[in-house]
Amino acid sequence: MPKTKVEAVTKRLYERVFVCMKCNAKIRADARKVKLGKVKCRRCYSKQLRPKSKERKI
Ligand SMILES: [Zn+2]
């Protein structure tokens, strides 16, 4: 597979996935909502979420 395609697919899959920093639960949510603090962990109700993928800003 071309590298660019892999990156595009990976980004699409992971940019909406966040990981709870307390219980490591995976939460699929909109990045904007997470930044606004509207998303809570389903298990421990923590708002401390981090993006699953490290942000790659070019
Ligand atoms: Zn949690």
N, CA, C, O and the ligand as a Tripos MOL2 file, in Angstrom:
@<TRIPOS>MOLECULE
protein
  233   231    59     0     0
PROTEIN
NO_CHARGES

@<TRIPOS>ATOM
      1 N           0.8480   -1.2090    0.0000 N.3       1 MET1
      2 CA          0.0000    0.0000    0.0000 C.3       1 MET1
      3 C           0.8780    1.2520    0.0000 C.2       1 MET1
      4 O           1.9180    1.2790    0.6580 O.2       1 MET1
      5 N           0.4800    2.2510   -0.7100 N.am      2 PRO2
      6 CA          1.2710    3.5050   -0.6770 C.3       2 PRO2
      7 C           1.2490    4.1100    0.7170 C.2       2 PRO2
      8 O           0.2400    4.0580    1.4200 O.2       2 PRO2
      9 N           2.3520    4.6690    1.0910 N.am      3 LYS3
     10 CA          2.4870    5.1990    2.4470 C.3       3 LYS3
     11 C           1.4690    6.3080    2.7310 C.2       3 LYS3
     12 O           0.9130    6.3900    3.8270 O.2       3 LYS3
     13 N           1.2400    7.1400    1.7450 N.am      4 THR4
     14 CA          0.3050    8.2540    1.9580 C.3       4 THR4
     15 C          -1.0960    7.7460    2.2570 C.2       4 THR4
     16 O          -1.8050    8.3110    3.0900 O.2       4 THR4
     17 N          -1.4900    6.6810    1.5750 N.am      5 LYS5
     18 CA         -2.8260    6.1370    1.8000 C.3       5 LYS5
     19 C          -2.9380    5.5620    3.2110 C.2       5 LYS5
     20 O          -3.9450    5.7420    3.8950 O.2       5 LYS5
     21 N          -1.8910    4.8730    3.6230 N.am      6 VAL6
     22 CA         -1.8860    4.2960    4.9720 C.3       6 VAL6
     23 C          -2.0320    5.4040    6.0090 C.2       6 VAL6
     24 O          -2.8000    5.2780    6.9620 O.2       6 VAL6
     25 N          -1.3000    6.4700    5.8170 N.am      7 GLU7
     26 CA         -1.3670    7.5730    6.7770 C.3       7 GLU7
     27 C          -2.7460    8.2020    6.8200 C.2       7 GLU7
     28 O          -3.2410    8.5540    7.8910 O.2       7 GLU7
     29 N          -3.3620    8.3420    5.6650 N.am      8 ALA8
     30 CA         -4.6960    8.9330    5.6150 C.3       8 ALA8
     31 C          -5.7060    8.0520    6.3420 C.2       8 ALA8
     32 O          -6.5550    8.5410    7.0870 O.2       8 ALA8
     33 N          -5.6000    6.7560    6.1140 N.am      9 VAL9
     34 CA         -6.5300    5.8320    6.7700 C.3       9 VAL9
     35 C          -6.2820    5.8150    8.2700 C.2       9 VAL9
     36 O          -7.2200    5.8260    9.0680 O.2       9 VAL9
     37 N          -5.0230    5.7870    8.6410 N.am     10 THR10
     38 CA         -4.6870    5.7680   10.0660 C.3      10 THR10
     39 C          -5.2010    7.0210   10.7460 C.2      10 THR10
     40 O          -5.7470    6.9570   11.8480 O.2      10 THR10
     41 N          -5.0310    8.1400   10.1040 N.am     11 LYS11
     42 CA         -5.4750    9.3960   10.6930 C.3      11 LYS11
     43 C          -6.9910    9.3850   10.8730 C.2      11 LYS11
     44 O          -7.5160    9.8180   11.8990 O.2      11 LYS11
     45 N          -7.6800    8.8780    9.8470 N.am     12 ARG12
     46 CA         -9.1380    8.8480    9.9330 C.3      12 ARG12
     47 C          -9.5940    7.9450   11.0730 C.2      12 ARG12
     48 O         -10.5860    8.2210   11.7480 O.2      12 ARG12
     49 N          -8.8500    6.8660   11.2720 N.am     13 LEU13
     50 CA         -9.2620    5.9180   12.3000 C.3      13 LEU13
     51 C          -8.9530    6.4300   13.6990 C.2      13 LEU13
     52 O          -9.6980    6.1680   14.6430 O.2      13 LEU13
     53 N          -7.8620    7.1540   13.8270 N.am     14 TYR14
     54 CA         -7.4070    7.4780   15.1680 C.3      14 TYR14
     55 C          -7.6710    8.8990   15.6070 C.2      14 TYR14
     56 O          -7.5820    9.1900   16.8000 O.2      14 TYR14
     57 N          -7.9870    9.7810   14.7080 N.am     15 GLU15
     58 CA         -8.1310   11.1680   15.1400 C.3      15 GLU15
     59 C          -9.3910   11.3810   15.9830 C.2      15 GLU15
     60 O          -9.5200   12.3880   16.6790 O.2      15 GLU15
     61 N         -10.3050   10.4310   15.9120 N.am     16 ARG16
     62 CA        -11.5140   10.5510   16.7260 C.3      16 ARG16
     63 C         -11.4900    9.6420   17.9420 C.2      16 ARG16
     64 O         -12.4800    9.5400   18.6670 O.2      16 ARG16
     65 N         -10.3870    8.9980   18.1590 N.am     17 VAL17
     66 CA        -10.3150    8.0660   19.2850 C.3      17 VAL17
     67 C          -9.4450    8.6620   20.3810 C.2      17 VAL17
     68 O          -8.3320    9.1290   20.1370 O.2      17 VAL17
     69 N          -9.9760    8.6330   21.5790 N.am     18 PHE18
     70 CA         -9.2530    9.1730   22.7170 C.3      18 PHE18
     71 C          -9.1020    8.0900   23.7790 C.2      18 PHE18
     72 O          -9.8650    7.1250   23.8240 O.2      18 PHE18
     73 N          -8.1120    8.2760   24.6180 N.am     19 VAL19
     74 CA         -7.8600    7.3020   25.6670 C.3      19 VAL19
     75 C          -7.9500    8.0050   27.0120 C.2      19 VAL19
     76 O          -7.3700    9.0710   27.2190 O.2      19 VAL19
     77 N          -8.6860    7.3870   27.9140 N.am     20 CYS20
     78 CA         -8.8090    7.9510   29.2560 C.3      20 CYS20
     79 C          -7.4730    7.8200   29.9720 C.2      20 CYS20
     80 O          -6.8500    6.7580   29.9430 O.2      20 CYS20
     81 N          -7.0370    8.8860   30.6070 N.am     21 MET21
     82 CA         -5.7500    8.8620   31.2720 C.3      21 MET21
     83 C          -5.8370    8.1760   32.6340 C.2      21 MET21
     84 O          -4.8110    7.8710   33.2420 O.2      21 MET21
     85 N          -7.0390    7.9380   33.1070 N.am     22 LYS22
     86 CA         -7.1880    7.2790   34.4080 C.3      22 LYS22
     87 C          -7.3310    5.7750   34.2680 C.2      22 LYS22
     88 O          -6.6530    5.0100   34.9540 O.2      22 LYS22
     89 N          -8.2220    5.3530   33.3710 N.am     23 CYS23
     90 CA         -8.4800    3.9190   33.2690 C.3      23 CYS23
     91 C          -8.1370    3.3580   31.8910 C.2      23 CYS23
     92 O          -8.3930    2.1860   31.6180 O.2      23 CYS23
     93 N          -7.5720    4.1700   31.0400 N.am     24 ASN24
     94 CA         -7.1300    3.7310   29.7100 C.3      24 ASN24
     95 C          -8.2510    3.1970   28.8300 C.2      24 ASN24
     96 O          -8.0030    2.4170   27.9110 O.2      24 ASN24
     97 N          -9.4560    3.6060   29.1000 N.am     25 ALA25
     98 CA        -10.5570    3.1910   28.2420 C.3      25 ALA25
     99 C         -10.5110    3.9850   26.9490 C.2      25 ALA25
    100 O         -10.1380    5.1580   26.9210 O.2      25 ALA25
    101 N         -10.8990    3.3120   25.8880 N.am     26 LYS26
    102 CA        -10.9180    3.9970   24.6050 C.3      26 LYS26
    103 C         -12.2780    4.6460   24.4120 C.2      26 LYS26
    104 O         -13.3160    4.0210   24.6320 O.2      26 LYS26
    105 N         -12.2590    5.8860   24.0060 N.am     27 ILE27
    106 CA        -13.5060    6.6050   23.8050 C.3      27 ILE27
    107 C         -13.5000    7.1930   22.4020 C.2      27 ILE27
    108 O         -12.5780    7.9130   22.0180 O.2      27 ILE27
    109 N         -14.5320    6.8780   21.6530 N.am     28 ARG28
    110 CA        -14.6180    7.4600   20.3210 C.3      28 ARG28
    111 C         -15.4790    8.7020   20.3920 C.2      28 ARG28
    112 O         -16.6680    8.6340   20.7050 O.2      28 ARG28
    113 N         -14.8790    9.8180   20.1040 N.am     29 ALA29
    114 CA        -15.6220   11.0700   20.2120 C.3      29 ALA29
    115 C         -15.0570   12.0910   19.2560 C.2      29 ALA29
    116 O         -13.9680   11.9270   18.7050 O.2      29 ALA29
    117 N         -15.8080   13.1320   19.0760 N.am     30 ASP30
    118 CA        -15.3760   14.2040   18.2110 C.3      30 ASP30
    119 C         -14.2860   15.0140   18.9050 C.2      30 ASP30
    120 O         -14.4250   15.3880   20.0700 O.2      30 ASP30
    121 N         -13.2060   15.2790   18.1840 N.am     31 ALA31
    122 CA        -12.0820   15.9940   18.7880 C.3      31 ALA31
    123 C         -12.5060   17.3570   19.3220 C.2      31 ALA31
    124 O         -12.0160   17.8140   20.3550 O.2      31 ALA31
    125 N         -13.4200   17.9940   18.6040 N.am     32 ARG32
    126 CA        -13.8780   19.3200   19.0470 C.3      32 ARG32
    127 C         -14.6000   19.2330   20.3850 C.2      32 ARG32
    128 O         -14.4170   20.0830   21.2570 O.2      32 ARG32
    129 N         -15.4280   18.1920   20.5400 N.am     33 LYS33
    130 CA        -16.1810   18.0320   21.7840 C.3      33 LYS33
    131 C         -15.2480   17.7430   22.9470 C.2      33 LYS33
    132 O         -15.4690   18.2070   24.0650 O.2      33 LYS33
    133 N         -14.2070   16.9750   22.6730 N.am     34 VAL34
    134 CA        -13.2510   16.6640   23.7320 C.3      34 VAL34
    135 C         -12.5590   17.9440   24.1920 C.2      34 VAL34
    136 O         -12.3730   18.1670   25.3880 O.2      34 VAL34
    137 N         -12.1860   18.7690   23.2410 N.am     35 LYS35
    138 CA        -11.5080   20.0220   23.5820 C.3      35 LYS35
    139 C         -12.4250   20.9500   24.3710 C.2      35 LYS35
    140 O         -11.9680   21.7200   25.2160 O.2      35 LYS35
    141 N         -13.7050   20.8700   24.0890 N.am     36 LEU36
    142 CA        -14.6670   21.7190   24.8050 C.3      36 LEU36
    143 C         -15.0370   21.1220   26.1620 C.2      36 LEU36
    144 O         -15.7620   21.7400   26.9410 O.2      36 LEU36
    145 N         -14.5380   19.9230   26.4400 N.am     37 GLY37
    146 CA        -14.8210   19.2840   27.7210 C.3      37 GLY37
    147 C         -16.2040   18.6830   27.8060 C.2      37 GLY37
    148 O         -16.7630   18.5400   28.8930 O.2      37 GLY37
    149 N         -16.7560   18.3300   26.6520 N.am     38 LYS38
    150 CA        -18.1030   17.7660   26.6610 C.3      38 LYS38
    151 C         -18.0890   16.2460   26.7030 C.2      38 LYS38
    152 O         -19.1330   15.6040   26.8180 O.2      38 LYS38
    153 N         -16.9050   15.6870   26.6100 N.am     39 VAL39
    154 CA        -16.8180   14.2250   26.5610 C.3      39 VAL39
    155 C         -16.2160   13.7100   27.8580 C.2      39 VAL39
    156 O         -15.1840   14.1910   28.3280 O.2      39 VAL39
    157 N         -16.8890   12.7210   28.4180 N.am     40 LYS40
    158 CA        -16.3890   12.1030   29.6460 C.3      40 LYS40
    159 C         -16.1430   10.6320   29.3980 C.2      40 LYS40
    160 O         -16.7460   10.0260   28.5130 O.2      40 LYS40
    161 N         -15.2530   10.0660   30.1870 N.am     41 CYS41
    162 CA        -15.0080    8.6390   30.1070 C.3      41 CYS41
    163 C         -16.2660    7.8960   30.5500 C.2      41 CYS41
    164 O         -16.9140    8.2640   31.5300 O.2      41 CYS41
    165 N         -16.5890    6.8610   29.8170 N.am     42 ARG42
    166 CA        -17.8010    6.1120   30.1370 C.3      42 ARG42
    167 C         -17.6330    5.2970   31.4160 C.2      42 ARG42
    168 O         -18.6100    5.0130   32.1090 O.2      42 ARG42
    169 N         -16.4070    4.9250   31.7220 N.am     43 ARG43
    170 CA        -16.1800    4.0560   32.8720 C.3      43 ARG43
    171 C         -16.0010    4.8410   34.1710 C.2      43 ARG43
    172 O         -16.6330    4.5400   35.1840 O.2      43 ARG43
    173 N         -15.1240    5.8580   34.1260 N.am     44 CYS44
    174 CA        -14.8020    6.5380   35.3820 C.3      44 CYS44
    175 C         -15.2370    8.0010   35.3640 C.2      44 CYS44
    176 O         -14.9990    8.7350   36.3240 O.2      44 CYS44
    177 N         -15.8710    8.4210   34.2790 N.am     45 TYR45
    178 CA        -16.4060    9.7880   34.1530 C.3      45 TYR45
    179 C         -15.3300   10.8640   34.2320 C.2      45 TYR45
    180 O         -15.6170   12.0280   34.5110 O.2      45 TYR45
    181 N         -14.1070   10.4610   33.9860 N.am     46 SER46
    182 CA        -13.0290   11.4440   33.9740 C.3      46 SER46
    183 C         -13.0610   12.2370   32.6750 C.2      46 SER46
    184 O         -13.4450   11.7280   31.6220 O.2      46 SER46
    185 N         -12.6540   13.4760   32.7760 N.am     47 LYS47
    186 CA        -12.5820   14.2930   31.5680 C.3      47 LYS47
    187 C         -11.1530   14.3360   31.0340 C.2      47 LYS47
    188 O         -10.8620   15.0020   30.0410 O.2      47 LYS47
    189 N         -10.2780   13.6160   31.7120 N.am     48 GLN48
    190 CA         -8.8830   13.6310   31.2790 C.3      48 GLN48
    191 C          -8.6860   12.6280   30.1540 C.2      48 GLN48
    192 O          -8.4540   11.4410   30.3810 O.2      48 GLN48
    193 N          -8.7830   13.1280   28.9680 N.am     49 LEU49
    194 CA         -8.6100   12.2680   27.8040 C.3      49 LEU49
    195 C          -7.4280   12.7570   26.9820 C.2      49 LEU49
    196 O          -7.1350   13.9500   26.9030 O.2      49 LEU49
    197 N          -6.7740   11.7940   26.3840 N.am     50 ARG50
    198 CA         -5.6980   12.1800   25.4780 C.3      50 ARG50
    199 C          -5.9400   11.5190   24.1370 C.2      50 ARG50
    200 O          -6.5420   10.4480   24.0690 O.2      50 ARG50
    201 N          -5.4810   12.1430   23.0810 N.am     51 PRO51
    202 CA         -5.6690   11.5260   21.7720 C.3      51 PRO51
    203 C          -4.8990   10.2120   21.7030 C.2      51 PRO51
    204 O          -3.7920   10.0980   22.2280 O.2      51 PRO51
    205 N          -5.4960    9.2340   21.0550 N.am     52 LYS52
    206 CA         -4.8240    7.9350   20.9480 C.3      52 LYS52
    207 C          -3.5440    8.0490   20.1340 C.2      52 LYS52
    208 O          -2.5040    7.4970   20.4930 O.2      52 LYS52
    209 N          -3.6440    8.7660   19.0520 N.am     53 SER53
    210 CA         -2.4580    8.9640   18.2350 C.3      53 SER53
    211 C          -1.7900   10.2570   18.6390 C.2      53 SER53
    212 O          -2.4570   11.2370   18.9740 O.2      53 SER53
    213 N          -0.4810   10.2560   18.6060 N.am     54 LYS54
    214 CA          0.2150   11.4950   18.9100 C.3      54 LYS54
    215 C          -0.0200   12.4660   17.7680 C.2      54 LYS54
    216 O           0.0170   12.1040   16.5920 O.2      54 LYS54
    217 N          -0.2540   13.6760   18.1410 N.am     55 GLU55
    218 CA         -0.5600   14.6580   17.1090 C.3      55 GLU55
    219 C           0.6690   14.9500   16.2670 C.2      55 GLU55
    220 O           1.7550   15.2480   16.7640 O.2      55 GLU55
    221 N           0.4390   14.8490   14.9740 N.am     56 ARG56
    222 CA          1.5300   15.1280   14.0450 C.3      56 ARG56
    223 C           1.1920   16.3800   13.2680 C.2      56 ARG56
    224 O           0.4210   16.3460   12.3090 O.2      56 ARG56
    225 N           1.7630   17.4580   13.6800 N.am     57 LYS57
    226 CA          1.4800   18.6960   12.9740 C.3      57 LYS57
    227 C           2.6330   19.0170   12.0390 C.2      57 LYS57
    228 O           3.7930   19.0820   12.4480 O.2      57 LYS57
    229 N           2.2980   19.2090   10.8180 N.am     58 ILE58
    230 CA          3.3460   19.4710    9.8270 C.3      58 ILE58
    231 C           3.4910   20.9910    9.6490 C.2      58 ILE58
    232 O           4.3200   21.4440    8.8580 O.2      58 ILE58
    233 ZN        -11.7550    6.4250   32.4650 Zn       59 ZN59
@<TRIPOS>BOND
     1     1     2 1
     2     2     3 1
     3     3     4 2
     4     3     5 am
     5     5     6 1
     6     6     7 1
     7     7     8 2
     8     7     9 am
     9     9    10 1
    10    10    11 1
    11    11    12 2
    12    11    13 am
    13    13    14 1
    14    14    15 1
    15    15    16 2
    16    15    17 am
    17    17    18 1
    18    18    19 1
    19    19    20 2
    20    19    21 am
    21    21    22 1
    22    22    23 1
    23    23    24 2
    24    23    25 am
    25    25    26 1
    26    26    27 1
    27    27    28 2
    28    27    29 am
    29    29    30 1
    30    30    31 1
    31    31    32 2
    32    31    33 am
    33    33    34 1
    34    34    35 1
    35    35    36 2
    36    35    37 am
    37    37    38 1
    38    38    39 1
    39    39    40 2
    40    39    41 am
    41    41    42 1
    42    42    43 1
    43    43    44 2
    44    43    45 am
    45    45    46 1
    46    46    47 1
    47    47    48 2
    48    47    49 am
    49    49    50 1
    50    50    51 1
    51    51    52 2
    52    51    53 am
    53    53    54 1
    54    54    55 1
    55    55    56 2
    56    55    57 am
    57    57    58 1
    58    58    59 1
    59    59    60 2
    60    59    61 am
    61    61    62 1
    62    62    63 1
    63    63    64 2
    64    63    65 am
    65    65    66 1
    66    66    67 1
    67    67    68 2
    68    67    69 am
    69    69    70 1
    70    70    71 1
    71    71    72 2
    72    71    73 am
    73    73    74 1
    74    74    75 1
    75    75    76 2
    76    75    77 am
    77    77    78 1
    78    78    79 1
    79    79    80 2
    80    79    81 am
    81    81    82 1
    82    82    83 1
    83    83    84 2
    84    83    85 am
    85    85    86 1
    86    86    87 1
    87    87    88 2
    88    87    89 am
    89    89    90 1
    90    90    91 1
    91    91    92 2
    92    91    93 am
    93    93    94 1
    94    94    95 1
    95    95    96 2
    96    95    97 am
    97    97    98 1
    98    98    99 1
    99    99   100 2
   100    99   101 am
   101   101   102 1
   102   102   103 1
   103   103   104 2
   104   103   105 am
   105   105   106 1
   106   106   107 1
   107   107   108 2
   108   107   109 am
   109   109   110 1
   110   110   111 1
   111   111   112 2
   112   111   113 am
   113   113   114 1
   114   114   115 1
   115   115   116 2
   116   115   117 am
   117   117   118 1
   118   118   119 1
   119   119   120 2
   120   119   121 am
   121   121   122 1
   122   122   123 1
   123   123   124 2
   124   123   125 am
   125   125   126 1
   126   126   127 1
   127   127   128 2
   128   127   129 am
   129   129   130 1
   130   130   131 1
   131   131   132 2
   132   131   133 am
   133   133   134 1
   134   134   135 1
   135   135   136 2
   136   135   137 am
   137   137   138 1
   138   138   139 1
   139   139   140 2
   140   139   141 am
   141   141   142 1
   142   142   143 1
   143   143   144 2
   144   143   145 am
   145   145   146 1
   146   146   147 1
   147   147   148 2
   148   147   149 am
   149   149   150 1
   150   150   151 1
   151   151   152 2
   152   151   153 am
   153   153   154 1
   154   154   155 1
   155   155   156 2
   156   155   157 am
   157   157   158 1
   158   158   159 1
   159   159   160 2
   160   159   161 am
   161   161   162 1
   162   162   163 1
   163   163   164 2
   164   163   165 am
   165   165   166 1
   166   166   167 1
   167   167   168 2
   168   167   169 am
   169   169   170 1
   170   170   171 1
   171   171   172 2
   172   171   173 am
   173   173   174 1
   174   174   175 1
   175   175   176 2
   176   175   177 am
   177   177   178 1
   178   178   179 1
   179   179   180 2
   180   179   181 am
   181   181   182 1
   182   182   183 1
   183   183   184 2
   184   183   185 am
   185   185   186 1
   186   186   187 1
   187   187   188 2
   188   187   189 am
   189   189   190 1
   190   190   191 1
   191   191   192 2
   192   191   193 am
   193   193   194 1
   194   194   195 1
   195   195   196 2
   196   195   197 am
   197   197   198 1
   198   198   199 1
   199   199   200 2
   200   199   201 am
   201   201   202 1
   202   202   203 1
   203   203   204 2
   204   203   205 am
   205   205   206 1
   206   206   207 1
   207   207   208 2
   208   207   209 am
   209   209   210 1
   210   210   211 1
   211   211   212 2
   212   211   213 am
   213   213   214 1
   214   214   215 1
   215   215   216 2
   216   215   217 am
   217   217   218 1
   218   218   219 1
   219   219   220 2
   220   219   221 am
   221   221   222 1
   222   222   223 1
   223   223   224 2
   224   223   225 am
   225   225   226 1
   226   226   227 1
   227   227   228 2
   228   227   229 am
   229   229   230 1
   230   230   231 1
   231   231   232 2
@<TRIPOS>SUBSTRUCTURE
     1 MET1         2 RESIDUE 1 A MET
     2 PRO2         6 RESIDUE 1 A PRO
     3 LYS3        10 RESIDUE 1 A LYS
     4 THR4        14 RESIDUE 1 A THR
     5 LYS5        18 RESIDUE 1 A LYS
     6 VAL6        22 RESIDUE 1 A VAL
     7 GLU7        26 RESIDUE 1 A GLU
     8 ALA8        30 RESIDUE 1 A ALA
     9 VAL9        34 RESIDUE 1 A VAL
    10 THR10       38 RESIDUE 1 A THR
    11 LYS11       42 RESIDUE 1 A LYS
    12 ARG12       46 RESIDUE 1 A ARG
    13 LEU13       50 RESIDUE 1 A LEU
    14 TYR14       54 RESIDUE 1 A TYR
    15 GLU15       58 RESIDUE 1 A GLU
    16 ARG16       62 RESIDUE 1 A ARG
    17 VAL17       66 RESIDUE 1 A VAL
    18 PHE18       70 RESIDUE 1 A PHE
    19 VAL19       74 RESIDUE 1 A VAL
    20 CYS20       78 RESIDUE 1 A CYS
    21 MET21       82 RESIDUE 1 A MET
    22 LYS22       86 RESIDUE 1 A LYS
    23 CYS23       90 RESIDUE 1 A CYS
    24 ASN24       94 RESIDUE 1 A ASN
    25 ALA25       98 RESIDUE 1 A ALA
    26 LYS26      102 RESIDUE 1 A LYS
    27 ILE27      106 RESIDUE 1 A ILE
    28 ARG28      110 RESIDUE 1 A ARG
    29 ALA29      114 RESIDUE 1 A ALA
    30 ASP30      118 RESIDUE 1 A ASP
    31 ALA31      122 RESIDUE 1 A ALA
    32 ARG32      126 RESIDUE 1 A ARG
    33 LYS33      130 RESIDUE 1 A LYS
    34 VAL34      134 RESIDUE 1 A VAL
    35 LYS35      138 RESIDUE 1 A LYS
    36 LEU36      142 RESIDUE 1 A LEU
    37 GLY37      146 RESIDUE 1 A GLY
    38 LYS38      150 RESIDUE 1 A LYS
    39 VAL39      154 RESIDUE 1 A VAL
    40 LYS40      158 RESIDUE 1 A LYS
    41 CYS41      162 RESIDUE 1 A CYS
    42 ARG42      166 RESIDUE 1 A ARG
    43 ARG43      170 RESIDUE 1 A ARG
    44 CYS44      174 RESIDUE 1 A CYS
    45 TYR45      178 RESIDUE 1 A TYR
    46 SER46      182 RESIDUE 1 A SER
    47 LYS47      186 RESIDUE 1 A LYS
    48 GLN48      190 RESIDUE 1 A GLN
    49 LEU49      194 RESIDUE 1 A LEU
    50 ARG50      198 RESIDUE 1 A ARG
    51 PRO51      202 RESIDUE 1 A PRO
    52 LYS52      206 RESIDUE 1 A LYS
    53 SER53      210 RESIDUE 1 A SER
    54 LYS54      214 RESIDUE 1 A LYS
    55 GLU55      218 RESIDUE 1 A GLU
    56 ARG56      222 RESIDUE 1 A ARG
    57 LYS57      226 RESIDUE 1 A LYS
    58 ILE58      230 RESIDUE 1 A ILE
    59 ZN59       233 GROUP 0 **** ****
